Amino acid sequence: MNFNLTQMPARNGKPRKEGITMVMDKGLSLEEAKQFIENAVPHVDVIKLGFGTAYVTPKLREKIDLYQSNGIPVYFGGTLMEAFLIRNQFNDYISLCKDYNIQYMEVSDGSITIPHAEKCGYIEKLSAIGTVFSEVGSKDAAHIIPPYKWIELMSAELSAGATWVIAEAREAGNVGIYRGSGEVREGLVQEILTKIPGERILWEAPQKGQQLYFIELLGANVNLGNIAPSEIIALEAMRIGLRGDTFGLFLNK
């Protein structure tokens, strides 16, 4: 940090297993990625190339190499994997990850229906060659999953080999663990946490109010995802009580 302040919450050091920040890159240019890295390296743990953008991103290999050479792992959005699956190209997906030296993978079923045992099979296969995020929850706002089912799915996917389970919210933060307005489904979150360890969950939280909710609930080292590149410094300040929303959170009163 740039200077000394007392009464600051401890942030886990990198490489982190808890307190991770996942940034969603939805199409930064190579030059924009270079500018982002100037501020990002200490605060970003992993970058997701959102949904299927990797397929159409210019200079993809150069951008992935840029992130990786600065110590930031990269992975393809789960929608891209689903695009491979629905075309019966799972082995091609594995080859793609190996070709780009991608060691983090996301397994999701937000856009297509995959029998859960089959999904767990994909998690098991990919966890043998890399680190797996598995996403739970539907991208369809009309598809409401009861809390017991969230717990059942998350538990099974962690047992299958996922390092973290992602609580679905989409890039807008208006489905899954949130209502259409972006409001947190607090009862759902609280019930999930009775059975699933918080350090094994990555909460998609693109909106400031959502980030605030989870920091207040679980502290500075909560796992947060789908963060916009432009918000990375602001989020880190919020995590440690240097933004008005969390200013008094960690002070000894």
TORKOL-4160 file (C-alpha; in steps of 0.2 Angstrom, whole numbers, padded with zeros to 4 digits, m for minus):
253
<pt num="1" X="0000" Y="0000" Z="0000"/>
<pt num="2" X="0006" Y="0018" Z="m0003"/>
<pt num="3" X="0005" Y="0024" Z="0016"/>
<pt num="4" X="0001" Y="0017" Z="0033"/>
<pt num="5" X="m0016" Y="0017" Z="0041"/>
<pt num="6" X="m0021" Y="0008" Z="0057"/>
<pt num="7" X="m0036" Y="m0003" Z="0059"/>
<pt num="8" X="m0036" Y="m0010" Z="0042"/>
<pt num="9" X="m0043" Y="m0027" Z="0038"/>
<pt num="10" X="m0031" Y="m0040" Z="0033"/>
<pt num="11" X="m0032" Y="m0045" Z="0015"/>
<pt num="12" X="m0026" Y="m0062" Z="0010"/>
<pt num="13" X="m0010" Y="m0061" Z="m0001"/>
<pt num="14" X="m0009" Y="m0068" Z="m0019"/>
<pt num="15" X="m0011" Y="m0082" Z="m0024"/>
<pt num="16" X="m0028" Y="m0081" Z="m0015"/>
<pt num="17" X="m0040" Y="m0095" Z="m0011"/>
<pt num="18" X="m0051" Y="m0084" Z="m0002"/>
<pt num="19" X="m0055" Y="m0066" Z="m0005"/>
<pt num="20" X="m0053" Y="m0068" Z="m0024"/>
<pt num="21" X="m0058" Y="m0055" Z="m0037"/>
<pt num="22" X="m0064" Y="m0061" Z="m0054"/>
<pt num="23" X="m0064" Y="m0048" Z="m0067"/>
<pt num="24" X="m0075" Y="m0050" Z="m0083"/>
<pt num="25" X="m0067" Y="m0044" Z="m0099"/>
<pt num="26" X="m0081" Y="m0042" Z="m0111"/>
<pt num="27" X="m0069" Y="m0036" Z="m0126"/>
<pt num="28" X="m0055" Y="m0025" Z="m0120"/>
<pt num="29" X="m0043" Y="m0021" Z="m0134"/>
<pt num="30" X="m0025" Y="m0026" Z="m0132"/>
<pt num="31" X="m0021" Y="m0008" Z="m0128"/>
<pt num="32" X="m0035" Y="m0007" Z="m0115"/>
<pt num="33" X="m0029" Y="m0023" Z="m0107"/>
<pt num="34" X="m0011" Y="m0016" Z="m0105"/>
<pt num="35" X="m0018" Y="0000" Z="m0097"/>
<pt num="36" X="m0029" Y="m0011" Z="m0086"/>
<pt num="37" X="m0015" Y="m0021" Z="m0080"/>
<pt num="38" X="m0005" Y="m0006" Z="m0073"/>
<pt num="39" X="m0018" Y="m0004" Z="m0059"/>
<pt num="40" X="m0025" Y="m0022" Z="m0059"/>
<pt num="41" X="m0011" Y="m0034" Z="m0055"/>
<pt num="42" X="m0011" Y="m0033" Z="m0035"/>
<pt num="43" X="m0030" Y="m0034" Z="m0035"/>
<pt num="44" X="m0036" Y="m0046" Z="m0048"/>
<pt num="45" X="m0035" Y="m0065" Z="m0046"/>
<pt num="46" X="m0042" Y="m0071" Z="m0062"/>
<pt num="47" X="m0050" Y="m0064" Z="m0078"/>
<pt num="48" X="m0065" Y="m0071" Z="m0087"/>
<pt num="49" X="m0066" Y="m0068" Z="m0105"/>
<pt num="50" X="m0085" Y="m0066" Z="m0104"/>
<pt num="51" X="m0097" Y="m0078" Z="m0112"/>
<pt num="52" X="m0092" Y="m0082" Z="m0130"/>
<pt num="53" X="m0081" Y="m0066" Z="m0133"/>
<pt num="54" X="m0065" Y="m0076" Z="m0135"/>
<pt num="55" X="m0072" Y="m0082" Z="m0152"/>
<pt num="56" X="m0072" Y="m0065" Z="m0159"/>
<pt num="57" X="m0059" Y="m0056" Z="m0149"/>
<pt num="58" X="m0044" Y="m0049" Z="m0160"/>
<pt num="59" X="m0027" Y="m0053" Z="m0155"/>
<pt num="60" X="m0034" Y="m0066" Z="m0143"/>
<pt num="61" X="m0017" Y="m0075" Z="m0140"/>
<pt num="62" X="m0008" Y="m0059" Z="m0137"/>
<pt num="63" X="m0021" Y="m0053" Z="m0124"/>
<pt num="64" X="m0021" Y="m0070" Z="m0115"/>
<pt num="65" X="m0002" Y="m0070" Z="m0115"/>
<pt num="66" X="m0002" Y="m0052" Z="m0108"/>
<pt num="67" X="m0013" Y="m0057" Z="m0093"/>
<pt num="68" X="m0004" Y="m0073" Z="m0090"/>
<pt num="69" X="0014" Y="m0065" Z="m0091"/>
<pt num="70" X="0008" Y="m0053" Z="m0077"/>
<pt num="71" X="0003" Y="m0067" Z="m0066"/>
<pt num="72" X="m0016" Y="m0066" Z="m0069"/>
<pt num="73" X="m0024" Y="m0083" Z="m0074"/>
<pt num="74" X="m0037" Y="m0082" Z="m0088"/>
<pt num="75" X="m0052" Y="m0093" Z="m0092"/>
<pt num="76" X="m0066" Y="m0094" Z="m0105"/>
<pt num="77" X="m0084" Y="m0090" Z="m0100"/>
<pt num="78" X="m0095" Y="m0104" Z="m0097"/>
<pt num="79" X="m0106" Y="m0100" Z="m0112"/>
<pt num="80" X="m0091" Y="m0104" Z="m0123"/>
<pt num="81" X="m0089" Y="m0121" Z="m0116"/>
<pt num="82" X="m0108" Y="m0124" Z="m0118"/>
<pt num="83" X="m0106" Y="m0119" Z="m0136"/>
<pt num="84" X="m0093" Y="m0133" Z="m0138"/>
<pt num="85" X="m0104" Y="m0145" Z="m0128"/>
<pt num="86" X="m0120" Y="m0143" Z="m0138"/>
<pt num="87" X="m0110" Y="m0146" Z="m0154"/>
<pt num="88" X="m0102" Y="m0162" Z="m0147"/>
<pt num="89" X="m0085" Y="m0154" Z="m0146"/>
<pt num="90" X="m0080" Y="m0156" Z="m0128"/>
<pt num="91" X="m0063" Y="m0164" Z="m0133"/>
<pt num="92" X="m0060" Y="m0149" Z="m0145"/>
<pt num="93" X="m0063" Y="m0137" Z="m0130"/>
<pt num="94" X="m0050" Y="m0146" Z="m0120"/>
<pt num="95" X="m0038" Y="m0144" Z="m0134"/>
<pt num="96" X="m0042" Y="m0126" Z="m0135"/>
<pt num="97" X="m0038" Y="m0123" Z="m0117"/>
<pt num="98" X="m0022" Y="m0133" Z="m0119"/>
<pt num="99" X="m0017" Y="m0123" Z="m0135"/>
<pt num="100" X="m0019" Y="m0106" Z="m0125"/>
<pt num="101" X="m0012" Y="m0113" Z="m0109"/>
<pt num="102" X="m0028" Y="m0110" Z="m0100"/>
<pt num="103" X="m0028" Y="m0119" Z="m0084"/>
<pt num="104" X="m0044" Y="m0112" Z="m0076"/>
<pt num="105" X="m0060" Y="m0118" Z="m0084"/>
<pt num="106" X="m0079" Y="m0114" Z="m0080"/>
<pt num="107" X="m0092" Y="m0128" Z="m0081"/>
<pt num="108" X="m0110" Y="m0120" Z="m0083"/>
<pt num="109" X="m0127" Y="m0125" Z="m0089"/>
<pt num="110" X="m0135" Y="m0108" Z="m0089"/>
<pt num="111" X="m0139" Y="m0108" Z="m0108"/>
<pt num="112" X="m0142" Y="m0127" Z="m0111"/>
<pt num="113" X="m0149" Y="m0141" Z="m0101"/>
<pt num="114" X="m0136" Y="m0154" Z="m0095"/>
<pt num="115" X="m0141" Y="m0168" Z="m0084"/>
<pt num="116" X="m0132" Y="m0165" Z="m0068"/>
<pt num="117" X="m0123" Y="m0181" Z="m0067"/>
<pt num="118" X="m0116" Y="m0177" Z="m0084"/>
<pt num="119" X="m0111" Y="m0160" Z="m0078"/>
<pt num="120" X="m0102" Y="m0167" Z="m0063"/>
<pt num="121" X="m0093" Y="m0179" Z="m0075"/>
<pt num="122" X="m0086" Y="m0164" Z="m0085"/>
<pt num="123" X="m0081" Y="m0156" Z="m0069"/>
<pt num="124" X="m0072" Y="m0172" Z="m0064"/>
<pt num="125" X="m0063" Y="m0173" Z="m0081"/>
<pt num="126" X="m0058" Y="m0155" Z="m0081"/>
<pt num="127" X="m0052" Y="m0154" Z="m0063"/>
<pt num="128" X="m0039" Y="m0168" Z="m0068"/>
<pt num="129" X="m0031" Y="m0155" Z="m0079"/>
<pt num="130" X="m0034" Y="m0138" Z="m0071"/>
<pt num="131" X="m0044" Y="m0128" Z="m0059"/>
<pt num="132" X="m0063" Y="m0128" Z="m0061"/>
<pt num="133" X="m0076" Y="m0115" Z="m0057"/>
<pt num="134" X="m0093" Y="m0123" Z="m0059"/>
<pt num="135" X="m0108" Y="m0111" Z="m0060"/>
<pt num="136" X="m0124" Y="m0115" Z="m0052"/>
<pt num="137" X="m0140" Y="m0106" Z="m0057"/>
<pt num="138" X="m0150" Y="m0102" Z="m0072"/>
<pt num="139" X="m0149" Y="m0087" Z="m0084"/>
<pt num="140" X="m0167" Y="m0088" Z="m0086"/>
<pt num="141" X="m0175" Y="m0076" Z="m0073"/>
<pt num="142" X="m0191" Y="m0086" Z="m0074"/>
<pt num="143" X="m0182" Y="m0102" Z="m0068"/>
<pt num="144" X="m0182" Y="m0100" Z="m0049"/>
<pt num="145" X="m0172" Y="m0114" Z="m0040"/>
<pt num="146" X="m0177" Y="m0117" Z="m0022"/>
<pt num="147" X="m0163" Y="m0115" Z="m0009"/>
<pt num="148" X="m0162" Y="m0134" Z="m0005"/>
<pt num="149" X="m0158" Y="m0137" Z="m0024"/>
<pt num="150" X="m0144" Y="m0124" Z="m0024"/>
<pt num="151" X="m0136" Y="m0132" Z="m0009"/>
<pt num="152" X="m0138" Y="m0150" Z="m0017"/>
<pt num="153" X="m0131" Y="m0144" Z="m0034"/>
<pt num="154" X="m0116" Y="m0134" Z="m0026"/>
<pt num="155" X="m0112" Y="m0148" Z="m0014"/>
<pt num="156" X="m0111" Y="m0161" Z="m0028"/>
<pt num="157" X="m0101" Y="m0150" Z="m0040"/>
<pt num="158" X="m0088" Y="m0147" Z="m0026"/>
<pt num="159" X="m0087" Y="m0165" Z="m0023"/>
<pt num="160" X="m0085" Y="m0168" Z="m0041"/>
<pt num="161" X="m0069" Y="m0158" Z="m0041"/>
<pt num="162" X="m0074" Y="m0139" Z="m0043"/>
<pt num="163" X="m0062" Y="m0128" Z="m0033"/>
<pt num="164" X="m0076" Y="m0114" Z="m0032"/>
<pt num="165" X="m0094" Y="m0114" Z="m0036"/>
<pt num="166" X="m0101" Y="m0098" Z="m0044"/>
<pt num="167" X="m0117" Y="m0091" Z="m0039"/>
<pt num="168" X="m0125" Y="m0086" Z="m0055"/>
<pt num="169" X="m0130" Y="m0068" Z="m0058"/>
<pt num="170" X="m0126" Y="m0064" Z="m0076"/>
<pt num="171" X="m0116" Y="m0049" Z="m0081"/>
<pt num="172" X="m0130" Y="m0038" Z="m0076"/>
<pt num="173" X="m0133" Y="m0045" Z="m0059"/>
<pt num="174" X="m0152" Y="m0048" Z="m0061"/>
<pt num="175" X="m0155" Y="m0067" Z="m0060"/>
<pt num="176" X="m0150" Y="m0081" Z="m0049"/>
<pt num="177" X="m0146" Y="m0075" Z="m0032"/>
<pt num="178" X="m0153" Y="m0058" Z="m0036"/>
<pt num="179" X="m0171" Y="m0052" Z="m0041"/>
<pt num="180" X="m0174" Y="m0043" Z="m0057"/>
<pt num="181" X="m0171" Y="m0027" Z="m0049"/>
<pt num="182" X="m0153" Y="m0032" Z="m0043"/>
<pt num="183" X="m0159" Y="m0034" Z="m0025"/>
<pt num="184" X="m0150" Y="m0049" Z="m0016"/>
<pt num="185" X="m0161" Y="m0064" Z="m0012"/>
<pt num="186" X="m0155" Y="m0063" Z="0006"/>
<pt num="187" X="m0165" Y="m0078" Z="0012"/>
<pt num="188" X="m0157" Y="m0089" Z="m0002"/>
<pt num="189" X="m0140" Y="m0083" Z="0002"/>
<pt num="190" X="m0141" Y="m0086" Z="0020"/>
<pt num="191" X="m0148" Y="m0103" Z="0018"/>
<pt num="192" X="m0134" Y="m0108" Z="0005"/>
<pt num="193" X="m0121" Y="m0102" Z="0018"/>
<pt num="194" X="m0128" Y="m0114" Z="0031"/>
<pt num="195" X="m0122" Y="m0129" Z="0021"/>
<pt num="196" X="m0109" Y="m0122" Z="0009"/>
<pt num="197" X="m0093" Y="m0114" Z="0015"/>
<pt num="198" X="m0092" Y="m0096" Z="0010"/>
<pt num="199" X="m0074" Y="m0098" Z="0005"/>
<pt num="200" X="m0079" Y="m0110" Z="m0009"/>
<pt num="201" X="m0092" Y="m0099" Z="m0016"/>
<pt num="202" X="m0088" Y="m0085" Z="m0029"/>
<pt num="203" X="m0103" Y="m0073" Z="m0029"/>
<pt num="204" X="m0106" Y="m0064" Z="m0045"/>
<pt num="205" X="m0109" Y="m0046" Z="m0040"/>
<pt num="206" X="m0107" Y="m0033" Z="m0054"/>
<pt num="207" X="m0117" Y="m0020" Z="m0045"/>
<pt num="208" X="m0110" Y="m0009" Z="m0031"/>
<pt num="209" X="m0124" Y="m0013" Z="m0019"/>
<pt num="210" X="m0122" Y="m0031" Z="m0022"/>
<pt num="211" X="m0103" Y="m0030" Z="m0018"/>
<pt num="212" X="m0107" Y="m0020" Z="m0002"/>
<pt num="213" X="m0120" Y="m0033" Z="0004"/>
<pt num="214" X="m0107" Y="m0047" Z="0003"/>
<pt num="215" X="m0093" Y="m0037" Z="0011"/>
<pt num="216" X="m0104" Y="m0033" Z="0025"/>
<pt num="217" X="m0110" Y="m0051" Z="0027"/>
<pt num="218" X="m0093" Y="m0060" Z="0024"/>
<pt num="219" X="m0080" Y="m0047" Z="0026"/>
<pt num="220" X="m0065" Y="m0040" Z="0016"/>
<pt num="221" X="m0060" Y="m0058" Z="0010"/>
<pt num="222" X="m0076" Y="m0063" Z="0002"/>
<pt num="223" X="m0075" Y="m0070" Z="m0016"/>
<pt num="224" X="m0083" Y="m0058" Z="m0029"/>
<pt num="225" X="m0085" Y="m0060" Z="m0048"/>
<pt num="226" X="m0091" Y="m0052" Z="m0064"/>
<pt num="227" X="m0082" Y="m0036" Z="m0059"/>
<pt num="228" X="m0080" Y="m0023" Z="m0072"/>
<pt num="229" X="m0061" Y="m0018" Z="m0076"/>
<pt num="230" X="m0065" Y="0000" Z="m0072"/>
<pt num="231" X="m0071" Y="m0004" Z="m0055"/>
<pt num="232" X="m0057" Y="m0014" Z="m0048"/>
<pt num="233" X="m0048" Y="m0001" Z="m0038"/>
<pt num="234" X="m0065" Y="0006" Z="m0032"/>
<pt num="235" X="m0069" Y="m0012" Z="m0026"/>
<pt num="236" X="m0053" Y="m0015" Z="m0017"/>
<pt num="237" X="m0056" Y="0002" Z="m0008"/>
<pt num="238" X="m0073" Y="m0004" Z="m0003"/>
<pt num="239" X="m0066" Y="m0021" Z="0003"/>
<pt num="240" X="m0055" Y="m0012" Z="0016"/>
<pt num="241" X="m0066" Y="0002" Z="0022"/>
<pt num="242" X="m0060" Y="0016" Z="0011"/>
<pt num="243" X="m0076" Y="0020" Z="0003"/>
<pt num="244" X="m0091" Y="0028" Z="0011"/>
<pt num="245" X="m0102" Y="0013" Z="0011"/>
<pt num="246" X="m0089" Y="0003" Z="0021"/>
<pt num="247" X="m0080" Y="0017" Z="0030"/>
<pt num="248" X="m0085" Y="0012" Z="0048"/>
<pt num="249" X="m0085" Y="m0007" Z="0045"/>
<pt num="250" X="m0068" Y="m0011" Z="0051"/>
<pt num="251" X="m0065" Y="0003" Z="0064"/>
<pt num="252" X="m0063" Y="m0001" Z="0082"/>
<pt num="253" X="m0077" Y="0010" Z="0090"/>
